[in-house]
């Protein structure tokens, strides 16, 4: 079963809901105290927490909305009533017990006048009365519609469920639902995850905390997708989460990472077109190269340049650990590294090189600086394939001023 394959590129709502389920899953896993406990995803419920022996500790229905004014558990929502009906059936089947906590989870605040909120706050008799009143209002509305020759599909879908909840033989089952029903309406669940991970202090930057969060969400998705694809139930163990978290908190690639991955910074086609007349692009256009190779090289250079500018602004404004001065020092370091490289490759007087030799030197210098040259941001923040755009963007920025160049005769060609 491949859940991602169900989502298309034009479905931000379903995709956000899919991600939200894993966010709720991570938060739920962090609530478990016993390392032998585990979660199941899309089995007993959207999410369910189990003891080692399989007993369900709590079960959760996750509803997400991307609309600013949207709600997720409105009074006439079939999903709400179907959730209560499913829980009623599973308690009757013994899958859930009268000790299982039942959670309606949403990223939207549930208003005090919502029926589900009133049911949670009411005692059992008051809750049953609220159900009876809801049934009565649906019947009245249905009769009004039918008198006009219209149908009322909402009533047709919800009334059978209300009838089931209100049957005398189901009273004990509904009592179990009512006594264990909880609402988890947290608009920003990430903060709750940070608190459970003890990441709410100042020891890590916001970006480092986000790296840990994203890595854990991705880990949960990978575990579940692997099991679904192999036809097994998606189970995630608390002890596995604990081990994963410890490996992340001690990982230099996570803790020392201060830059976002390149894929997180989307560069549009129009942005690329707007940069094609920049000097750093002209420097590359003037190097003779295979046409297809040059086209790809220039496109990548423009993307790295744009990403560098975006991340430079983002880090200065959002990550308190680094300032413009830090980036200025990095750019100075780039210039020194370029000069060392240039001096290594250019060993003769410029007038001793032919045009072809100069072109070949330009390619060698550019390729070495962009692909092989190793350097850090400050002293301990290294670059990898995901954030190398910072290093390369720094050199491209210098070549746009221009303070550096690739062609041996770059100063005469561009600076003067």
MARTORTI-143832 format. One record per residue: residue number from 1; residue in one letter; x, y, z of N, C-alpha, C in turn. Coordinates in steps of 0.05 Angstrom, whole numbers, m for minus. Layout:
N
SITE,seq,type,nu,nv,nw,cau,cav,caw,cu,cv,cw
SITE,NUM,A,X,Y,Z,X,Y,Z,X,Y,Z
...
end
This chain:
416
SITE,seq,type,nu,nv,nw,cau,cav,caw,cu,cv,cw
SITE,1,X,17,m24,0,0,0,0,18,25,0
SITE,2,X,16,42,m20,32,66,m22,14,90,m18
SITE,3,X,14,101,6,m5,123,12,1,147,m4
SITE,4,X,27,153,m10,33,177,m25,22,175,m53
SITE,5,X,20,151,m64,10,149,m91,m19,156,m94
SITE,6,X,m33,158,m71,m61,166,m72,m64,196,m76
SITE,7,X,m43,211,m72,m44,240,m72,m33,251,m98
SITE,8,X,m47,270,m111,m36,282,m135,m25,309,m129
SITE,9,X,m11,321,m149,2,346,m144,m17,369,m139
SITE,10,X,m42,365,m146,m62,387,m143,m80,383,m119
SITE,11,X,m70,368,m99,m86,362,m76,m72,370,m50
SITE,12,X,m68,396,m46,m54,405,m21,m69,397,4
SITE,13,X,m96,397,3,m111,390,27,m106,361,36
SITE,14,X,m110,341,18,m105,314,25,m76,309,33
SITE,15,X,m57,322,19,m29,318,25,m22,329,53
SITE,16,X,m33,353,59,m29,364,86,m41,346,107
SITE,17,X,m64,335,101,m76,316,120,m60,291,124
SITE,18,X,m47,281,103,m30,258,104,m6,264,122
SITE,19,X,7,287,119,30,295,135,21,299,164
SITE,20,X,m3,310,168,m12,316,195,m16,290,211
SITE,21,X,m24,269,197,m28,243,211,m1,234,222
SITE,22,X,20,238,208,46,229,218,56,248,240
SITE,23,X,49,273,238,55,292,260,41,284,285
SITE,24,X,15,277,283,0,267,306,12,241,316
SITE,25,X,21,224,297,33,199,305,58,203,322
SITE,26,X,75,222,313,100,227,327,94,238,355
SITE,27,X,75,257,357,67,268,383,56,246,401
SITE,28,X,39,228,390,27,207,405,49,187,416
SITE,29,X,68,181,399,90,163,407,106,175,430
SITE,30,X,110,202,429,125,215,450,110,215,477
SITE,31,X,83,211,476,67,210,501,70,184,515
SITE,32,X,79,163,501,81,136,513,105,136,533
SITE,33,X,100,124,556,121,123,576,137,97,576
SITE,34,X,123,75,569,136,49,569,150,45,542
SITE,35,X,176,38,542,191,35,517,181,11,501
SITE,36,X,166,m7,513,156,m31,499,130,m25,484
SITE,37,X,118,m1,489,93,6,476,98,14,447
SITE,38,X,77,14,431,80,21,403,55,33,391
SITE,39,X,58,44,367,35,56,353,28,38,329
SITE,40,X,3,37,322,m5,27,296,m18,50,280
SITE,41,X,m12,50,254,m23,71,237,m41,59,216
SITE,42,X,m66,70,214,m85,60,194,m92,31,199
SITE,43,X,m95,23,224,m102,m5,230,m127,m5,247
SITE,44,X,m124,m2,273,m147,0,291,m161,26,286
SITE,45,X,m146,47,280,m157,74,275,m136,89,258
SITE,46,X,m141,115,255,m120,131,242,m93,126,256
SITE,47,X,m95,128,283,m71,123,300,m82,109,325
SITE,48,X,m67,89,334,m74,76,360,m48,70,374
SITE,49,X,m48,73,401,m25,67,418,m31,41,433
SITE,50,X,m12,23,434,m16,m3,445,5,m9,467
SITE,51,X,m3,m25,486,16,m37,504,30,m60,489
SITE,52,X,51,m71,502,66,m92,489,48,m116,482
SITE,53,X,27,m122,499,9,m144,494,m13,m138,474
SITE,54,X,m12,m114,462,m32,m107,442,m55,m91,452
SITE,55,X,m59,m89,478,m81,m74,490,m80,m45,480
SITE,56,X,m103,m34,471,m103,m7,460,m105,14,483
SITE,57,X,m84,30,486,m84,51,506,m101,75,498
SITE,58,X,m97,84,474,m114,105,463,m115,102,433
SITE,59,X,m137,112,423,m141,112,394,m149,140,385
SITE,60,X,m142,147,360,m144,175,352,m153,177,323
SITE,61,X,m172,196,319,m181,204,293,m169,232,287
SITE,62,X,m153,234,266,m140,259,260,m153,273,236
SITE,63,X,m162,298,241,m175,313,220,m160,340,217
SITE,64,X,m154,346,192,m137,369,186,m151,387,165
SITE,65,X,m148,413,168,m159,432,149,m138,453,142
SITE,66,X,m135,459,116,m116,480,108,m130,507,106
SITE,67,X,m156,507,108,m172,532,106,m169,549,132
SITE,68,X,m165,575,128,m162,593,152,m188,592,169
SITE,69,X,m211,590,156,m236,591,170,m249,564,173
SITE,70,X,m235,543,164,m246,516,164,m249,504,192
SITE,71,X,m267,485,194,m270,469,218,m268,440,211
SITE,72,X,m262,423,231,m257,395,225,m277,376,238
SITE,73,X,m290,384,259,m310,367,272,m336,383,276
SITE,74,X,m348,393,254,m373,408,256,m396,390,263
SITE,75,X,m417,401,273,m440,386,283,m452,367,262
SITE,76,X,m452,375,237,m464,358,216,m443,342,200
SITE,77,X,m419,340,211,m398,325,197,m403,295,199
SITE,78,X,m406,282,176,m409,253,176,m385,240,188
SITE,79,X,m361,252,183,m336,240,194,m337,239,225
SITE,80,X,m349,260,237,m351,260,266,m369,237,276
SITE,81,X,m392,235,265,m411,215,274,m402,187,267
SITE,82,X,m390,184,244,m379,158,236,m357,150,255
SITE,83,X,m341,169,264,m320,163,284,m332,152,310
SITE,84,X,m353,165,320,m366,155,344,m378,127,340
SITE,85,X,m389,123,316,m401,97,310,m380,75,309
SITE,86,X,m357,81,296,m336,61,295,m326,54,322
SITE,87,X,m323,74,339,m314,69,367,m334,52,381
SITE,88,X,m360,57,377,m381,42,390,m379,12,381
SITE,89,X,m375,8,355,m373,m19,345,m348,m34,356
SITE,90,X,m326,m20,358,m301,m33,366,m300,m38,396
SITE,91,X,m315,m22,411,m317,m28,440,m335,m53,443
SITE,92,X,m356,m54,427,m374,m78,427,m359,m103,419
SITE,93,X,m340,m100,401,m324,m123,391,m301,m131,410
SITE,94,X,m296,m114,429,m274,m119,448,m247,m110,437
SITE,95,X,m247,m97,414,m221,m86,403,m212,m63,421
SITE,96,X,m231,m46,429,m225,m25,448,m239,m32,474
SITE,97,X,m228,m23,497,m239,m29,523,m252,m4,535
SITE,98,X,m264,m8,558,m275,15,572,m254,32,586
SITE,99,X,m229,25,581,m206,42,591,m191,56,568
SITE,100,X,m199,50,544,m185,62,521,m193,91,517
SITE,101,X,m173,109,517,m179,137,512,m184,141,482
SITE,102,X,m205,157,476,m214,162,449,m210,191,443
SITE,103,X,m194,197,423,m185,225,418,m194,234,391
SITE,104,X,m208,257,391,m213,272,366,m191,293,363
SITE,105,X,m173,290,344,m150,307,342,m153,325,317
SITE,106,X,m147,350,319,m150,369,297,m130,392,300
SITE,107,X,m123,404,277,m106,427,278,m122,453,281
SITE,108,X,m148,451,283,m165,474,287,m177,475,315
SITE,109,X,m179,498,327,m192,501,353,m221,494,351
SITE,110,X,m231,477,369,m259,469,369,m274,489,386
SITE,111,X,m293,504,375,m307,525,391,m324,513,413
SITE,112,X,m329,529,434,m344,520,457,m373,512,450
SITE,113,X,m384,524,429,m412,518,422,m414,494,403
SITE,114,X,m391,481,396,m392,457,379,m404,434,395
SITE,115,X,m420,417,382,m434,396,396,m414,376,408
SITE,116,X,m392,370,394,m373,351,405,m360,362,431
SITE,117,X,m356,388,431,m345,401,455,m365,399,479
SITE,118,X,m390,404,473,m411,403,493,m413,374,504
SITE,119,X,m411,354,486,m414,326,495,m391,319,514
SITE,120,X,m367,328,507,m343,322,524,m347,334,551
SITE,121,X,m357,358,553,m359,373,578,m384,364,595
SITE,122,X,m403,351,582,m428,344,596,m425,318,611
SITE,123,X,m443,313,630,m444,287,642,m459,268,624
SITE,124,X,m461,243,631,m472,223,612,m501,229,605
SITE,125,X,m518,236,624,m546,241,618,m549,266,600
SITE,126,X,m533,286,606,m533,311,590,m524,304,561
SITE,127,X,m504,287,559,m494,280,533,m515,265,517
SITE,128,X,m529,247,530,m551,232,516,m573,251,507
SITE,129,X,m579,271,524,m599,291,517,m590,307,493
SITE,130,X,m564,314,492,m554,329,469,m557,312,443
SITE,131,X,m552,286,445,m556,269,421,m585,268,413
SITE,132,X,m603,266,432,m631,265,426,m641,291,413
SITE,133,X,m630,313,423,m638,339,411,m627,342,383
SITE,134,X,m603,332,378,m592,332,351,m609,315,333
SITE,135,X,m617,292,342,m634,275,326,m660,289,319
SITE,136,X,m672,301,339,m697,315,335,m694,338,314
SITE,137,X,m673,354,316,m669,376,297,m665,366,269
SITE,138,X,m651,343,266,m646,332,239,m672,322,227
SITE,139,X,m689,309,243,m715,299,234,m732,322,225
SITE,140,X,m733,344,241,m749,367,234,m740,379,208
SITE,141,X,m713,382,204,m702,394,180,m708,375,156
SITE,142,X,m706,350,160,m711,330,139,m740,332,130
SITE,143,X,m759,334,149,m787,337,143,m793,362,127
SITE,144,X,m780,384,135,m783,410,120,m774,407,91
SITE,145,X,m751,394,88,m740,391,61,m759,373,44
SITE,146,X,m768,351,56,m785,332,41,m812,345,34
SITE,147,X,m822,363,51,m847,377,45,m844,394,20
SITE,148,X,m820,402,14,m814,419,m9,m805,402,m33
SITE,149,X,m806,376,m29,m797,358,m51,m767,355,m53
SITE,150,X,m753,363,m32,m724,362,m32,m714,339,m14
SITE,151,X,m690,331,m18,m677,311,m1,m658,325,19
SITE,152,X,m652,311,40,m634,322,60,m614,300,67
SITE,153,X,m593,299,50,m573,277,52,m559,276,79
SITE,154,X,m555,300,91,m542,300,117,m557,284,138
SITE,155,X,m583,288,139,m599,273,157,m599,243,151
SITE,156,X,m601,237,125,m601,209,116,m576,194,125
SITE,157,X,m553,209,127,m528,196,134,m524,195,164
SITE,158,X,m533,216,178,m527,218,207,m548,204,224
SITE,159,X,m573,205,217,m595,194,233,m591,165,241
SITE,160,X,m583,148,222,m578,120,230,m557,117,251
SITE,161,X,m537,134,250,m516,132,270,m526,142,297
SITE,162,X,m541,164,297,m553,173,322,m572,152,334
SITE,163,X,m587,139,318,m605,118,327,m589,96,341
SITE,164,X,m567,89,329,m550,68,341,m538,77,367
SITE,165,X,m529,102,369,m517,112,394,m538,113,416
SITE,166,X,m563,118,409,m584,123,429,m599,97,436
SITE,167,X,m593,75,423,m607,50,430,m601,42,459
SITE,168,X,m621,32,473,m617,24,501,m595,4,504
SITE,169,X,m594,m15,485,m574,m37,488,m546,m26,484
SITE,170,X,m543,m2,473,m517,9,468,m509,30,489
SITE,171,X,m527,34,509,m522,55,529,m495,51,543
SITE,172,X,m489,26,552,m464,21,566,m440,26,547
SITE,173,X,m444,19,522,m422,24,503,m418,54,499
SITE,174,X,m440,69,496,m437,98,493,m425,110,518
SITE,175,X,m432,99,541,m421,109,567,m390,106,566
SITE,176,X,m380,84,555,m351,80,553,m339,101,534
SITE,177,X,m353,107,512,m343,128,494,m343,155,509
SITE,178,X,m365,162,522,m367,188,534,m347,192,556
SITE,179,X,m343,172,573,m324,175,595,m295,176,587
SITE,180,X,m289,168,563,m261,167,553,m256,186,530
SITE,181,X,m275,202,523,m273,219,500,m256,244,506
SITE,182,X,m237,250,489,m220,274,493,m217,289,466
SITE,183,X,m212,315,468,m207,331,445,m178,340,446
SITE,184,X,m165,338,423,m137,348,420,m137,368,397
SITE,185,X,m144,393,404,m146,414,383,m123,433,386
SITE,186,X,m100,424,375,m75,439,377,m67,450,350
SITE,187,X,m70,477,346,m63,488,319,m33,485,312
SITE,188,X,m16,485,332,13,483,326,24,460,342
SITE,189,X,21,436,331,30,412,345,61,410,347
SITE,190,X,74,424,329,104,423,329,115,433,355
SITE,191,X,103,453,367,113,464,393,110,442,414
SITE,192,X,88,428,413,83,406,432,104,384,429
SITE,193,X,111,378,404,132,358,399,159,368,409
SITE,194,X,165,393,405,190,405,415,192,402,446
SITE,195,X,169,407,459,168,405,488,173,377,498
SITE,196,X,161,358,484,164,329,492,193,320,486
SITE,197,X,206,331,466,233,325,459,253,341,476
SITE,198,X,243,358,493,259,376,510,277,394,492
SITE,199,X,264,404,470,279,421,452,269,450,453
SITE,200,X,255,456,475,243,483,477,262,504,488
SITE,201,X,286,496,496,305,515,507,321,529,485
SITE,202,X,342,543,493,358,558,474,384,544,466
SITE,203,X,387,519,474,413,506,468,416,500,438
SITE,204,X,394,498,424,394,494,395,380,516,380
SITE,205,X,389,522,356,375,542,340,348,531,330
SITE,206,X,331,549,321,305,540,310,309,521,286
SITE,207,X,329,527,270,334,510,247,344,482,255
SITE,208,X,360,481,275,370,455,285,347,439,297
SITE,209,X,329,452,312,305,438,322,288,428,299
SITE,210,X,285,445,279,268,437,256,281,413,241
SITE,211,X,307,412,240,321,390,227,314,364,241
SITE,212,X,314,364,268,308,341,284,279,333,279
SITE,213,X,261,353,280,233,348,276,228,335,248
SITE,214,X,239,347,227,235,337,200,247,308,197
SITE,215,X,270,304,210,282,277,208,265,256,221
SITE,216,X,252,263,244,235,243,258,209,238,242
SITE,217,X,197,259,231,173,255,214,180,238,190
SITE,218,X,203,244,177,211,228,154,216,199,162
SITE,219,X,228,194,185,233,167,195,207,152,199
SITE,220,X,187,165,211,161,152,215,148,144,188
SITE,221,X,150,163,169,138,157,143,152,133,130
SITE,222,X,179,133,131,194,111,119,187,84,131
SITE,223,X,184,83,158,177,58,172,150,49,162
SITE,224,X,130,67,161,103,59,154,102,51,124
SITE,225,X,114,66,107,113,60,78,126,33,72
SITE,226,X,148,28,86,162,2,82,143,m21,90
SITE,227,X,129,m18,112,111,m40,121,87,m42,103
SITE,228,X,76,m20,94,53,m21,76,60,m34,50
SITE,229,X,83,m27,39,91,m38,14,97,m68,15
SITE,230,X,103,m77,39,108,m106,43,83,m120,54
SITE,231,X,60,m106,54,35,m119,61,32,m125,91
SITE,232,X,46,m110,108,43,m114,137,32,m89,150
SITE,233,X,23,m92,174,12,m69,189,35,m50,197
SITE,234,X,28,m24,194,48,m3,201,49,0,231
SITE,235,X,70,m11,243,75,m9,272,101,7,277
SITE,236,X,100,25,296,124,41,303,128,39,333
SITE,237,X,151,29,341,156,24,369,168,48,383
SITE,238,X,160,52,408,171,73,425,201,71,428
SITE,239,X,210,46,433,239,43,437,255,50,412
SITE,240,X,243,45,388,257,53,363,258,83,360
SITE,241,X,237,96,368,237,126,368,259,136,386
SITE,242,X,261,125,410,281,134,430,309,131,418
SITE,243,X,314,109,405,341,104,393,346,124,370
SITE,244,X,325,128,353,327,146,331,333,175,341
SITE,245,X,319,183,361,323,210,372,351,213,382
SITE,246,X,361,194,397,388,195,408,409,197,386
SITE,247,X,404,182,364,423,184,342,423,211,329
SITE,248,X,400,223,328,397,250,315,410,271,333
SITE,249,X,404,270,359,413,291,376,444,291,379
SITE,250,X,456,268,372,485,265,373,498,267,345
SITE,251,X,481,272,325,491,272,297,502,300,290
SITE,252,X,526,300,281,538,326,274,524,337,249
SITE,253,X,514,320,231,501,329,207,474,343,214
SITE,254,X,462,336,236,437,348,245,443,373,262
SITE,255,X,459,369,282,464,390,302,480,413,290
SITE,256,X,499,407,272,516,427,261,504,439,235
SITE,257,X,482,428,226,470,438,202,455,464,208
SITE,258,X,463,485,194,450,511,199,434,520,174
SITE,259,X,439,506,152,426,514,127,405,494,118
SITE,260,X,384,504,107,363,486,97,373,470,73
SITE,261,X,361,446,69,367,431,45,359,446,20
SITE,262,X,373,442,m1,368,456,m26,339,452,m36
SITE,263,X,328,428,m32,301,422,m42,280,438,m27
SITE,264,X,287,448,m3,267,463,12,265,492,2
SITE,265,X,283,500,m15,283,527,m26,277,524,m56
SITE,266,X,252,528,m63,243,524,m91,250,548,m108
SITE,267,X,263,544,m131,270,565,m149,253,562,m174
SITE,268,X,237,582,m181,219,581,m204,233,587,m230
SITE,269,X,220,580,m252,231,584,m279,234,614,m284
SITE,270,X,215,630,m276,217,659,m280,240,671,m266
SITE,271,X,246,661,m241,269,672,m226,295,666,m241
SITE,272,X,296,642,m253,320,634,m268,323,653,m292
SITE,273,X,302,657,m307,302,675,m330,311,703,m323
SITE,274,X,302,713,m300,308,740,m291,338,744,m285
SITE,275,X,352,722,m280,380,724,m273,400,719,m296
SITE,276,X,389,714,m319,407,705,m341,425,728,m352
SITE,277,X,419,753,m345,437,775,m354,456,784,m333
SITE,278,X,457,769,m310,476,776,m289,505,771,m299
SITE,279,X,524,785,m287,552,782,m295,563,754,m289
SITE,280,X,554,742,m267,564,715,m261,556,695,m282
SITE,281,X,533,700,m295,524,683,m317,540,688,m342
SITE,282,X,545,713,m347,561,720,m371,589,708,m369
SITE,283,X,600,708,m345,627,695,m342,626,666,m351
SITE,284,X,604,653,m345,602,624,m352,595,621,m381
SITE,285,X,578,639,m392,571,638,m420,595,641,m438
SITE,286,X,614,657,m429,638,663,m446,659,641,m445
SITE,287,X,655,621,m428,673,597,m429,663,578,m450
SITE,288,X,680,570,m468,672,552,m490,669,524,m478
SITE,289,X,646,512,m483,639,486,m471,619,472,m488
SITE,290,X,616,446,m485,594,432,m497,568,446,m491
SITE,291,X,551,450,m511,527,467,m507,508,456,m486
SITE,292,X,504,430,m486,486,418,m466,497,420,m438
SITE,293,X,523,415,m436,537,417,m410,535,446,m400
SITE,294,X,540,465,m417,539,493,m409,511,501,m400
SITE,295,X,491,492,m414,463,499,m407,457,489,m379
SITE,296,X,465,464,m373,460,453,m346,477,467,m325
SITE,297,X,502,473,m332,520,487,m313,509,514,m306
SITE,298,X,499,529,m325,488,556,m320,463,555,m303
SITE,299,X,446,536,m310,421,533,m295,426,527,m266
SITE,300,X,445,508,m261,452,501,m233,465,525,m219
SITE,301,X,482,540,m233,495,563,m221,474,584,m213
SITE,302,X,454,589,m230,433,609,m224,418,600,m200
SITE,303,X,411,574,m199,396,563,m176,412,566,m150
SITE,304,X,437,560,m151,454,562,m127,456,591,m118
SITE,305,X,459,609,m137,461,638,m131,436,648,m117
SITE,306,X,412,640,m129,387,649,m117,383,637,m89
SITE,307,X,389,611,m87,386,598,m61,404,611,m40
SITE,308,X,428,618,m48,446,631,m29,434,657,m19
SITE,309,X,424,673,m38,412,699,m30,388,695,m11
SITE,310,X,371,676,m17,347,670,m1,356,661,27
SITE,311,X,375,642,28,383,631,54,399,651,70
SITE,312,X,415,667,57,430,689,70,410,707,86
SITE,313,X,389,715,72,369,733,85,354,718,107
SITE,314,X,347,693,102,331,677,121,347,673,147
SITE,315,X,373,665,144,389,659,167,393,684,184
SITE,316,X,399,707,171,403,732,186,378,740,201
SITE,317,X,355,737,188,329,746,200,317,726,220
SITE,318,X,322,699,215,308,679,231,325,664,251
SITE,319,X,351,662,246,368,646,263,387,665,278
SITE,320,X,381,668,304,395,689,319,425,683,322
SITE,321,X,433,659,317,461,651,321,480,665,301
SITE,322,X,470,674,278,487,683,256,478,711,247
SITE,323,X,497,727,238,492,754,230,504,759,202
SITE,324,X,499,783,192,511,791,167,541,790,168
SITE,325,X,552,797,191,582,796,194,592,768,189
SITE,326,X,578,748,198,586,720,194,588,713,164
SITE,327,X,568,723,149,567,718,120,589,734,106
SITE,328,X,594,759,116,615,775,104,642,761,108
SITE,329,X,647,750,131,671,735,136,673,710,119
SITE,330,X,651,697,114,651,674,97,658,682,68
SITE,331,X,647,704,58,653,713,31,682,720,29
SITE,332,X,694,732,49,723,738,49,739,712,47
SITE,333,X,729,692,62,743,666,61,741,653,33
SITE,334,X,718,657,20,714,647,m8,734,661,m26
SITE,335,X,738,686,m23,756,701,m41,785,691,m37
SITE,336,X,792,685,m12,819,675,m6,823,647,m19
SITE,337,X,802,630,m16,804,603,m27,805,604,m58
SITE,338,X,790,622,m70,791,625,m99,819,634,m107
SITE,339,X,831,653,m93,857,663,m100,878,641,m98
SITE,340,X,876,624,m77,895,601,m75,892,582,m99
SITE,341,X,867,577,m106,862,559,m129,872,571,m155
SITE,342,X,866,597,m159,874,611,m183,905,610,m186
SITE,343,X,918,616,m164,948,616,m164,959,589,m169
SITE,344,X,945,568,m161,955,541,m165,953,533,m195
SITE,345,X,931,541,m208,927,533,m236,941,551,m255
SITE,346,X,944,577,m249,957,596,m267,986,599,m259
SITE,347,X,1004,584,m272,1032,584,m265,1050,600,m284
SITE,348,X,1039,607,m307,1055,623,m326,1043,651,m329
SITE,349,X,1058,668,m343,1048,694,m349,1024,691,m368
SITE,350,X,1004,709,m366,980,706,m382,985,706,m412
SITE,351,X,1005,722,m421,1011,724,m450,1024,698,m460
SITE,352,X,1031,680,m442,1043,654,m451,1022,633,m456
SITE,353,X,997,639,m449,975,620,m454,961,626,m481
SITE,354,X,955,605,m496,938,609,m520,909,612,m511
SITE,355,X,892,619,m530,863,622,m523,851,596,m514
SITE,356,X,859,574,m527,848,548,m520,858,540,m492
SITE,357,X,883,547,m486,894,540,m459,880,556,m438
SITE,358,X,875,581,m443,860,598,m424,832,587,m419
SITE,359,X,819,579,m440,792,568,m437,792,543,m420
SITE,360,X,813,526,m426,815,501,m410,821,507,m381
SITE,361,X,838,527,m375,843,535,m348,818,545,m334
SITE,362,X,802,560,m349,777,571,m337,758,548,m328
SITE,363,X,756,527,m345,739,504,m339,751,490,m314
SITE,364,X,777,486,m313,790,472,m291,786,487,m265
SITE,365,X,790,513,m265,787,529,m241,758,528,m231
SITE,366,X,739,532,m249,711,532,m241,703,505,m229
SITE,367,X,710,483,m243,703,457,m234,715,450,m207
SITE,368,X,740,458,m204,753,452,m178,740,467,m155
SITE,369,X,735,493,m159,723,509,m138,695,498,m131
SITE,370,X,679,492,m151,651,485,m147,648,456,m138
SITE,371,X,665,438,m147,661,409,m142,680,397,m122
SITE,372,X,704,407,m120,724,393,m104,734,409,m80
SITE,373,X,733,435,m81,744,452,m60,727,448,m34
SITE,374,X,741,441,m12,728,437,13,733,461,32
SITE,375,X,712,470,45,714,492,64,690,491,83
SITE,376,X,692,506,105,670,507,124,659,535,127
SITE,377,X,635,536,137,623,561,145,632,565,174
SITE,378,X,645,588,180,659,591,205,680,569,207
SITE,379,X,681,555,230,702,535,232,691,506,233
SITE,380,X,666,503,241,656,476,246,630,469,231
SITE,381,X,621,485,212,597,479,197,604,471,169
SITE,382,X,605,445,164,614,436,138,591,435,118
SITE,383,X,598,431,93,578,430,71,575,402,61
SITE,384,X,550,395,53,545,369,41,529,373,15
SITE,385,X,520,352,3,506,354,m23,481,370,m21
SITE,386,X,469,371,3,443,385,6,446,415,11
SITE,387,X,469,424,21,472,453,26,497,465,13
SITE,388,X,508,450,m7,532,460,m21,526,486,m36
SITE,389,X,500,492,m40,492,516,m54,502,541,m40
SITE,390,X,506,539,m13,517,562,2,545,567,m6
SITE,391,X,561,546,m6,589,550,m14,591,560,m43
SITE,392,X,578,547,m61,579,555,m89,567,582,m94
SITE,393,X,545,588,m80,532,614,m83,550,637,m74
SITE,394,X,567,631,m53,586,652,m44,606,659,m66
SITE,395,X,616,639,m80,635,644,m102,622,658,m125
SITE,396,X,597,649,m131,583,662,m154,576,691,m147
SITE,397,X,570,696,m122,565,724,m114,590,742,m119
SITE,398,X,613,731,m112,638,746,m116,643,750,m146
SITE,399,X,636,730,m162,641,732,m191,622,751,m204
SITE,400,X,600,759,m190,581,777,m200,588,806,m195
SITE,401,X,607,811,m177,613,839,m169,628,854,m191
SITE,402,X,651,844,m203,664,819,m198,689,823,m181
SITE,403,X,693,806,m161,717,806,m146,734,781,m152
SITE,404,X,722,762,m166,737,738,m175,728,731,m203
SITE,405,X,742,713,m216,734,704,m243,746,677,m248
SITE,406,X,737,665,m270,746,638,m277,767,638,m300
SITE,407,X,762,656,m319,780,659,m341,806,671,m331
SITE,408,X,830,661,m339,855,673,m330,857,703,m334
SITE,409,X,844,713,m355,845,741,m361,820,756,m352
SITE,410,X,808,746,m329,781,755,m321,781,785,m314
SITE,411,X,802,796,m303,802,824,m295,799,842,m320
SITE,412,X,814,836,m340,812,853,m365,785,849,m378
SITE,413,X,774,825,m377,749,819,m391,725,831,m376
SITE,414,X,725,831,m350,701,838,m335,705,860,m315
SITE,415,X,728,862,m301,730,881,m280,736,909,m290
SITE,416,X,751,911,m311,759,937,m321,739,948,m342
end
